Structures are given as structure tokens and as C-alpha cells.
Amino acid sequence: MEGKPIAFVLVVGHGPQLEHEEGAAALLRQLGAEVRTLDLWQDFATVFRDDGDENSIARAIIIEAGDRPDLAVVALRAARREPLLADTPALIALPTRQVARVEPSTGFDDFILFPYVPAELYARIRALEWRRSEFSNEERLKVGGLVIDRAAHEVTLDGRRIVLTAKEFSLLLFLASHRGKVFTRSSLLAKVWGARYEGGPRTVDIHVRRLRAKLGDALPLETLRGAGYKLREPSTVDGARGARAEAPR
């Protein structure tokens, strides 16, 4: 029987500086986090291979490249080529004087300035986990940055309220409540609009188009030719190792 997945923060940087007492690795360990380190030029696959651990999940990647944010970008691209890190949220750590050199297109989810404030460092990691987490309970469903409030009939995306019609909300809620299952247009009409609805299947296509227009890439909805629609399940790699982070407690 497999044990509980080991969740760790991966800190990437210049080898000799990775264990500096004011570095992210040392500070996070003091805060009780599991941390693994990797040199900027090492193979990212070794993070999961070196200790023989096949049941690990990276909570976040922090890349420290000092005055060379360009090297941090190169390292992030290398990390993304490792399947187990492809969807892991990433922070770039840099001094204030380098902030203007970091473009939004680099692929980092956020940045943090150093010298670090330990509480801020941990809070930013938790915030990244929240953005990427996916869960469902009696009150809310969360799909990435998309939060569906069942009771209030409200939807927010990255904290911003999205206005949906009643049927758009019902369709989204139904699909989100049945992640990974394929539904034909006819079955969606019956489940969402009801058996007495006299409109045709095109109604579903129209509402799907509206949801995509309002939610963009945040809606992982697939169109399966000849079959219908499916809201993708959270991405996984080898089971537990690729699981999404749990909702923060």
C-alpha cells in the first residue's frame, strides 16, 4: 500500500548559495516545510530519482538566479520539460533592481523579492497552491482559479466575479460536478434544461460558446466530436505524484 505523497518545495539556484542561511531553502525548513534543492544546471528529473522516492509532489518551484533573471527563465523552461513539474506553480526570486527585467511572458506565476521576509515567502507559496488547487464540497467547487459557489449561485475567476445567466451557471455547475465524464448534447439538455424543454441541441452549443467566451482558458472544457462535452479532470502524472495540491486548510 502506498504511503501518503511527500509534498515538498523545490528551490533552484547556484549550488554554493542554495543552503545560505538567508536563502529560501533554509528559511522554509525553519518554517517546517519539506524542501529539496537543485542547481540551476542539474537535470530536473533527479529531484524525483535521487532518493528512490516515487511518491512525491512538488508544491512549488522557487528559482533564485540573483542578477540573472534570464537564467531563471532558462531553468523554468527546463523544469517544464519534466512531466512531474509541468504544472507546478513557480516563483522567481530576485532583488528589487531586477524586477523591471521580468516579463509576464516568462511563465512564472509570481515573483518574490529578496532578502526574503519568511512569512511572506510562505504566504506566497500558499497563495500559489490555492490558485492551482481543485476541490469540491457541499458549498463550493474549485477548478483552478475558477470558484463556483452553489448556494450563492456565483462564479469567481481569480477573485473576480463573473456574471452568468441562470442556465450558464447551471450548465457549468453540472459539468464541474461530473468532472471527466462525457455528456451528449441530448443528455445535457435533459439534465440541465429538463425533459420538458422543447429547444434543440444547438442550445447547448450556444451556452458552451458563451461560457468559453466569459471564462477563457480557465474552463478546461473539451468538445469530443460525435460524442459531446467533457470537463477535464485535474491533470495527473503517474497517479498521486501528479495530483493537484489540496485546498489550503
N, C-alpha and C positions, 0 to 999 in steps of 0.2 A: 504493500500500500504506500502510495507516495505521500511524503510529508508536505506540510504547508509551504507554499512557494516562498523563497527568500527574496524580499524586496530590498533593493539597495539603490544608492545614488552613485552614479559613475562620474568621477572627477577626472578630467583630461587636461594635461598640461605638460610643461617642461619637466622631465624626470626629477632633477635635483630639487626643484621647488615644490613638488607635489605634496610633500609632507611638512612644509613650513608651518610653524605653529599658528600663523595668522591666515593660512590658506583654507579653502573650502573643506578639504578632506578632514583636517584636524578639528575645525570648528563644528562640523556636522557630527563627528564622532563624540565630541563633548556633549552635544545635544541628544545623544542616544541613537543616532541614525546608523544603519549599516552602510558602509562606504567601500567602494572599490576604486582603484586609481589606474590610470593608463597614460603612458607617454604619448605625446602628440603623433609620433610616427609609428606606434605599435599597431598591430593588426587588432581590430576591434573584436574579432571572433575569440581572441584569447581571454576576454573578460568572462566568457562562459565555459572555456575549455580548460583553463589552467588548474582549477581545483577539482575538476571532475564533476562539478555541480550541474545537474541537468534540470534543476527545478528552481530557476532564478528569474526574477523580473526586475528590470531596471525602472525605477520610479522616475528618474530624471537624469539628464546629462548636463554637467556643468563643464564648460570648456574655458580654461584660463590660458590666454595667449599674450598677456601683457600688452605691449605696444604694437602687436602684430595681429589685429583682428582678421586680416586676410588669411593667416594661418589657422585661425579658429574656424573660418568658413570651410577651408580645405578639410579640416578634421571632421567637421559636421557632415560633409558630403561622404566621407569615408564611413562614418558611423551609420549613415542611412543605407549604405550598401549591405550592412549586416542585418539580415531579416529580423533578428530579435531586438533590434534597436530602430527599425524603420519608422515606428510610430511613437517612439519615446520622446516626451517633451524635452526641449533643450534650452539652456540658458547660456549666454555668453557673458563672461566676467571681464570687465575692462576698467581702466582708470577713466576719470571724468574727461580728460583731454582727448580720449579716443571715441567718445560717444558719437560725434558727428560723422565718423567714418563707417558706422554700421548702417547698412541699408536694410529696409524692411524685407527686401527680396532675398536676403541671405539664408532664410529658412529657420532662424532661431525664433522660438516662441516668445522670448522676453530677454532682457539684459539685466545685469546687476553690477553695481559699481563696487570697486574695492579701493581701499581697505573695506572689508565687509563689516556690516552690523549683523551679528549672529542671528538675532531674532528675525531680521528682515530676510536673511538668506533662507531660513527655514520656511518663513511665511510665503516666499515666492515659489518655493518648491511645492508647498501645499496648494497654492493657487493654480499652478500648472496641472497638478493632479486633478483638481476639481474640474478644470476646463475639459480635460480628456476623459474623465470618469463617465461611466454609464451605469445606471441603476434604475430600478423600478420598485415602487412601494404603493401603498394604498392611495397616497396623496399626489405623488408626482412620478413622472418618468423623465429620465435624462438621457439624451442621445448626443454625446459630445457636448457642444456648447448650447444645445437646444434643450430647454426645460419645459415640459408640458404639465401644467397644474390641472389635475382632473376636477377638483372641487370648484376652483375659481374660473374654470374654462378660459385660462390664459396661457399664452405661449411666450417665452422669452428666449432670445438668442444672444448669448454673451452678455446677459443682463439687460438687454434692450427689448422692450415689449413689441411683439409682432401682432398686428391686428389681422385676425382671421374671421371669416364668416362662420356661422354655426356648422355648416356642412364641411367646410375646410377643416375646422377643428375636429369634428367627429371622424373624418377620414384619417387625419393624421394620428389621432389617438388610437384608432383601431389598428392601423398598420404598426404603430410603435408598440402596441400591446401584444403583437404577434410577430415579433422580430424573426426573420429568417424563413417565414412561411410565404408561399406563393399563393396569390388570390387572383382569380379571373375577374374580369370586369363585371360579369354577371353576379358573382358571389359578393363582390364589394357593394354592388347595388342593393342586394338583398340584406347584407349585414348593416350597411350604413344608412341607406335611404329607406329601407323597409320593403316588404313584399308588395305593398300597395302602390309603390311608386311606378308611374307609367312611362317615365323617360327611358331613353335608350342608353347603351353602354358608353356612348360618346360623352355622357355626363361625367363619368369617372375620369376620362382623359382630360376634360376641361379643368376639373378640380385638381388633378395631379399637376397640370401645367401651371395653375395658379400657385400651388404650394411651392413648386420649384422656383417660380419667379420671386416669391417672397422670402424663401429660406435659402436659396442658392445651394452651394456645396455642403452646407451644414445638414442637408437632408440626404442621407445615403439610400435613396430610393432607386431601385433598378426596374427597368422595363424589360420583361422577358418576352421576346417575340413569340406570338402564338400562345402564350401562357397567361400573362397578366403582369402584376406588380409584386415586388417584394422589397421590404425594408431590410437592408443587410444587417446581419448580426455583428456585434463587436468583432473586430479583426482578431484572429488568433494565430499563433505560430507554435506548433507542437503542444497544443493544449494549454496547460497552465502557464507556460513560460511566456506566451504571447498575450495573456489576458490583460484586459484593461485594469487600471487602478480602481480600487473600491472607492465608494463615496467617502469623503473625509468624515471622521467622527467628531 
